[in-house]
Structure formats: C-alpha cells, structure tokens
C-alpha cells in the first residue's frame, strides 16, 4: 500500500533552511565592527608614524629657534643689569628668574649662567627634562657641562653666537653677557671680554618623545570614538542587511512549506527593501488569485441548473483549493519583528554619555564610584520594570535627562574653574550619570529579554551587554585622552545624549 501525498504537502525533512547558518551569520556580523575597528586603527597608526617623521625635524628647528630667542632675552636683561654697575655674580634673584623662564618654557632642556671664568653661577632644568629622568642635568651635571665649555672662545658676532654646540646629546646655545654696550647693539668683541655666558640647552630626542606622548593621547581619543562607531556600524549593518534577509529567509521557508500568511514589514529604503516588497507582492498576488478563483467557482456553480454539473463544478473547486493547500485560506498579516538591535544603538550612546557624567569629577576613586554604582543599580531596576508600551517614551526621557544633567554639570564645572581649585568628584554629576546609565541598561535588557524574539536565547542579550561595556570603556578612554577635563566631558556627554535621541526611535511599541 502506497502513501498518497497531496501536491501542496512536502515531507519536512526535504526542506532545508534558506540563508546562512545562525552561528556563521552571527560570526560574520560580529566581524563587521571588528574589521572596521582594525582598519581604522591601522590607518591611525600609519598617519601617526608619517606625522612623526614629518614633524620631527620641523619641531626640532622650531625648538632651537625658541631656545635662541629665550637666550637673547636673558642676555639682554642681564646686560641691562650690569649696565647699572652691578657685578654679574652679585645680581640677586637670578635663580628665581631662570626658574620662572624654565617653568614658562617646559620644552627647553635647561638654562644656566656661567661667570667670566666659565664656572657655573646659576642653573636649572625644566620640568619636562626632570620628569624625563635626565639625571645628568642636575646641579652637579650642569657644573660638569659648564666645565666642558670653559675653554671655548667667545664668538665675536651675533650670528656666530647663535650657532648651537653639541654636547652629550644636547644642542647648547652659548651667548656672552658683555659689559658696556648691549650685544644687540653690536657692543663687545675681542677688546671687551664677557662677564659671563648664558647657556640654553635643548634635547633633540625629546621632540620624538613629546610627539609620541601626543600620539598616545590622540590614539586613546580615537580609540574611544572608534569603539562607538564600530558598535553603531554593526547595528547599521545588521539592520540594513542581516535582519531583513533573515526575515526573508524565514518567510521563504514558510512559503516552501506551503504557508503564505506573512507580509514582511519594516522594509529599508534600498535594494533589500525592494526585494522584501517583491516578496510581499507575490504573497498578496497568490492570495488575490485564490480568492478570485473561489469566487468565480461559486458563481459558476450557482449559474448551473443541472445538479450533476453543479456537483462536478463543486468537486473541481474543492480539488483545486485542496491542491493550493491551507496556507492561502487566511488573509496575510503584516508582521513587525522586534529585534535586539532596535535598542542597541541607544544603549551604547546613552551609557557612554552617562559614564562621562560619572567621570566628570576627575580620576575615578572609591568615594566617587560608590554613589554612582548605587544609583546605577536603582536605575537598572526601575528601567527593567518599565512596561513595554512605555519603553520608547522612557528611552527618550532618559536621553533628555542626560542632556539636562550634562548642561548642569557643565555649569558647575565652569563655576568651579572660575573659583578656587578643588579636587574630587562632583556628586550631582556622579549620581545623575549613574542613574541614567542604570535606566538605559535596564530598558535595553528588559526590551531584549521580554519583547524580542531572540532575546530569550541569549543571542540578543550578549550584544547588548557588549554594547554597554563598550560605552563605558569608550567614556573611560575619552576621559584619559582629554585629561579628565570636566567641561569637555560634559560637552561630550551632551553630544552623545543628542545622538541617542533619534536612536530611541526604532524601539517597537506593541499595539493592544
């Protein structure tokens, strides 16, 4: 006995899912932001190395010119003091004077003053040189350096005096301090030996270190921006390609099984959207033809008076409808699928903006993090409990609250900068930032776990958790890059809050 199979029915094992496997598709979409981030980092590294190579010589020449200008200014001031009859060794306040110039010019190496015999009278190294660990430029090192220059002849012209001398990896300008007419006016020469010399040294290798430090700062800020861009690029790629194609794959799988009850909604305005529109047109056309055939068969059966002919028409109608299958009996419904990506972009931007408010007060400390963490936990519980129909409105209110808090913190930062310097965290910014971050995280996790079709399996929860961590990490990198400046952090938070407002629009509100 053979089993009779209807034309519209097919064995379930003969059908295979259309489109890529879920794991492969997930790995592919995870690789999209990773590739974007890697390409951007390589581009930043290449531009940084090229900029270092091009700027090193120019910055070295600019630093040497600055050293010459500083040396001539010190030379002029000392010669004016000597003109009043004060010996060079007895001029008071020279040490403080040199230290003040070194503080205003941290990119120089050292400033020193030697007597007529070449012995060191006063000398100081700049803060940058001391921070770099240049131990050979302390008091004893400057004395040894001055001793190596003691036997050098004094140049007779200004141009010759401005030629740097190389000693121990330093470029040293040695300008004479003359008695009588000022050196700038052409005084001195071989007939009038100098009362001393002004020594100004620069370190050419320090230019590369300065550029490297600035490149690190730029790299940290660029990495923070790239983290946010990579997350948003991944959301855009999934919303534009993967999600519509996955919905089309499921709908075509149902069509292959004889079910034509789905019209695809949320179509993008591109070629993929036209493909989904074409599928909807096919489904609608099949339903329309089936209804027309059934109506036409009913009209033919009603117009026939012979009972046998009417019965034959009815049998033909039933046989044809049975061959079409039950998938065309009910009218198609337009389905709007709810995805985790709907809340992904809002979550990463809102959490990054909130974290910048928390970091507004300075370097993180336990006393500042504890109130922010408590506020974040309370906000997360409140955000998770928001009903489904109010989630979009709640997300908009959270973004507006972050923007208002950023304006408040910016005003407080401006007031603190105008007043006395204070250390520590601004408590309003920490509490507002922690509460807003918790609300955004609670809304995102609640939307994924309770409303989306892929949230219960963890496929939607893990990307959202990754987005929250990326937002916090981006805010931390940005704060380090800008030196924990409160005003800049508040302005950055305000910008991200403004960007988070339109990202709340894709959140689907269920209809009752």
Residue pairs with C-beta under 8 A, 6 or more apart in sequence:
5 11
6 322
6 323
6 325
7 323
8 258
8 322
8 323
8 324
8 325
8 327
9 258
9 325
10 256
10 257
10 258
12 257
15 253
15 256
15 257
17 249
17 253
18 249
18 252
18 253
18 256
19 25
19 245
19 246
19 248
19 249
20 28
22 459
25 242
25 246
26 459
28 242
29 234
29 237
29 238
29 242
30 234
32 233
32 234
32 237
33 230
33 231
33 233
33 234
34 230
36 226
36 229
36 230
36 233
37 226
37 227
37 230
40 222
40 226
40 229
41 223
41 226
44 218
44 219
44 222
48 215
48 218
48 219
51 211
51 215
52 208
52 211
52 212
52 215
55 211
56 207
56 208
56 211
59 207
59 210
59 211
60 204
60 207
63 107
63 108
63 202
63 204
63 207
64 164
64 171
64 202
66 105
66 107
66 108
67 108
67 164
67 171
67 173
67 200
67 201
67 202
68 162
68 173
68 200
70 101
70 105
70 108
70 111
70 200
71 173
71 175
71 198
71 199
71 200
72 175
72 184
73 101
74 97
74 98
74 101
74 111
74 113
74 175
74 198
74 200
75 175
75 176
75 177
75 183
75 198
76 182
76 183
76 184
77 97
78 88
78 91
78 94
78 113
78 177
78 196
78 198
79 177
79 178
79 182
79 183
80 182
81 91
82 88
82 91
82 177
82 179
82 195
83 180
83 182
87 195
88 113
88 115
88 116
88 121
88 177
88 195
88 196
89 115
89 121
94 113
94 121
94 122
95 122
95 124
98 111
98 112
98 113
98 122
98 123
98 124
99 124
101 111
102 108
102 110
102 111
102 124
102 125
102 126
102 127
103 126
103 127
105 126
106 126
106 127
106 128
107 126
107 128
107 202
107 206
107 210
108 126
108 129
108 200
108 201
108 202
109 125
109 126
109 129
109 134
109 137
109 170
109 200
109 201
109 202
109 203
109 206
110 123
110 124
110 125
110 126
110 129
110 137
110 142
110 199
110 200
110 201
111 123
111 124
111 126
111 198
111 199
111 200
112 120
112 122
112 123
112 124
112 142
112 145
112 146
112 198
112 199
112 200
112 201
113 120
113 121
113 122
113 123
113 177
113 196
113 197
113 198
113 199
114 120
114 121
114 146
114 149
114 150
114 196
114 197
114 199
115 121
115 195
115 196
116 193
116 194
116 195
116 196
117 150
118 146
118 147
118 149
118 150
118 151
118 197
119 143
119 146
119 150
120 142
120 143
120 146
121 196
123 139
123 142
123 143
123 146
123 199
125 134
125 137
125 138
125 142
128 206
128 210
129 137
129 203
129 206
130 137
132 203
132 206
132 209
134 203
135 141
136 144
136 145
136 168
137 145
137 201
145 167
145 168
145 170
145 172
145 199
145 201
146 199
148 167
149 165
149 167
149 172
149 174
149 197
149 199
152 165
152 174
154 176
154 193
154 194
154 197
155 161
155 163
155 176
156 188
156 189
156 190
158 183
158 184
161 173
161 174
161 175
161 176
161 183
162 173
162 175
164 171
164 172
164 173
165 171
165 172
165 173
165 174
166 172
167 201
169 203
169 204
169 205
170 201
170 202
170 203
171 201
171 202
171 203
171 204
172 199
172 200
172 201
173 198
173 199
173 200
173 201
174 197
174 198
174 199
175 183
175 197
175 198
175 200
176 183
176 188
176 194
176 196
176 197
176 198
177 183
177 194
177 195
177 196
177 197
177 198
178 187
178 188
178 192
178 194
178 195
179 192
179 194
179 195
180 187
180 188
180 192
181 187
181 188
188 194
217 481
218 481
220 477
220 478
220 480
220 481
221 477
221 478
221 481
221 482
223 477
224 473
224 474
224 475
224 476
224 477
224 478
224 481
225 474
225 478
227 470
227 473
227 474
227 477
228 348
228 349
228 352
228 470
228 471
228 474
228 496
230 470
231 344
231 345
231 348
231 467
231 470
231 471
232 345
232 348
232 349
234 344
235 341
235 344
235 345
238 339
238 341
239 268
239 339
239 341
239 506
240 268
240 270
240 272
241 272
243 337
243 339
243 341
244 264
244 266
244 267
244 268
244 272
244 273
244 275
244 276
245 272
247 264
247 276
247 337
248 264
248 275
248 276
248 279
251 262
251 264
251 279
252 279
254 260
254 261
254 262
254 327
255 283
255 327
257 327
258 325
258 326
258 327
259 327
260 283
260 286
260 287
260 327
260 328
260 332
261 327
261 330
261 332
261 333
262 283
262 332
262 333
262 335
263 280
263 283
263 284
263 332
263 333
263 334
263 335
264 276
264 279
264 280
264 334
264 335
265 334
265 335
265 336
265 337
266 336
266 337
267 273
267 276
267 277
283 332
284 332
286 328
287 328
287 331
287 332
290 321
290 324
290 328
293 320
293 321
294 317
294 321
297 313
297 314
297 316
297 317
297 320
298 317
300 313
301 310
301 313
301 314
301 317
304 310
304 313
336 508
337 453
338 447
338 451
338 452
338 453
338 508
339 452
339 453
339 454
339 460
340 447
340 448
340 452
340 454
340 455
340 459
340 460
340 461
340 463
340 464
341 463
341 506
342 447
342 452
342 506
342 507
342 508
343 395
343 443
343 444
343 447
343 448
343 464
343 506
343 507
344 444
344 463
344 464
344 467
345 500
345 503
345 506
346 395
346 399
346 440
346 444
346 500
346 503
346 504
346 507
347 440
347 441
347 443
347 444
347 464
347 467
347 468
347 471
348 467
348 468
348 470
348 471
349 471
349 496
349 497
349 499
349 500
349 503
350 395
350 398
350 399
350 402
350 436
350 437
350 440
350 471
350 496
350 497
350 500
351 437
351 440
351 441
351 467
351 468
351 471
351 472
351 475
352 470
352 471
352 472
352 474
352 475
352 496
353 402
353 406
353 436
353 475
353 492
353 493
353 494
353 495
353 496
353 497
353 500
354 402
354 432
354 433
354 434
354 436
354 437
354 440
354 493
355 433
355 437
355 471
355 472
355 475
355 476
356 406
356 433
356 475
356 478
356 479
356 489
356 490
356 492
356 493
356 496
357 402
357 405
357 406
357 409
357 429
357 430
357 432
357 433
357 436
357 489
357 490
357 493
358 368
358 369
358 372
358 429
358 430
358 433
358 434
358 437
358 475
359 433
359 475
359 476
359 479
359 484
359 489
360 409
360 413
360 425
360 426
360 429
360 430
360 433
360 486
360 489
360 490
360 493
361 368
361 424
361 425
361 426
361 429
361 430
361 486
362 368
362 423
362 424
362 425
362 484
362 486
363 484
365 424
365 425
367 424
367 425
368 424
368 425
368 430
369 430
371 427
371 430
371 431
371 434
372 430
372 431
372 433
372 434
373 434
374 434
375 430
375 431
375 432
375 434
375 435
375 438
376 434
376 435
376 437
376 438
376 441
377 438
378 435
378 438
379 434
379 435
379 436
379 437
379 438
379 439
379 440
379 441
379 442
380 438
380 439
380 441
380 442
380 445
381 438
381 442
382 438
382 439
382 442
383 394
383 398
383 438
383 439
383 440
383 441
383 442
383 443
383 444
383 445
383 446
384 442
384 443
384 445
384 446
385 442
385 446
386 394
386 442
386 443
386 446
388 447
388 450
388 451
388 509
388 510
389 509
389 510
389 512
391 443
391 446
391 447
391 451
391 507
391 509
392 504
392 505
392 507
392 508
392 509
394 439
394 443
395 440
395 443
395 500
395 504
395 507
396 501
396 504
398 436
398 439
398 440
398 443
399 497
399 498
399 500
399 501
399 504
400 497
400 501
401 432
401 436
402 432
402 433
402 436
402 493
402 496
402 497
402 500
403 494
403 497
403 498
405 428
405 429
405 432
405 433
405 436
405 493
406 490
406 491
406 493
406 494
406 497
407 490
407 494
408 428
408 429
408 432
409 426
409 428
409 429
409 432
409 486
409 489
409 490
409 493
410 486
410 487
410 490
410 491
410 494
412 426
412 428
412 429
412 486
413 426
413 486
413 487
413 490
414 487
416 422
416 426
416 486
417 486
417 487
426 486
429 490
433 493
437 472
441 468
444 464
444 467
444 468
445 461
445 464
445 465
447 455
447 507
448 455
448 460
448 461
448 464
449 455
449 456
449 461
451 508
451 510
452 460
454 460
455 461
478 489
478 492
479 489
482 488
482 489
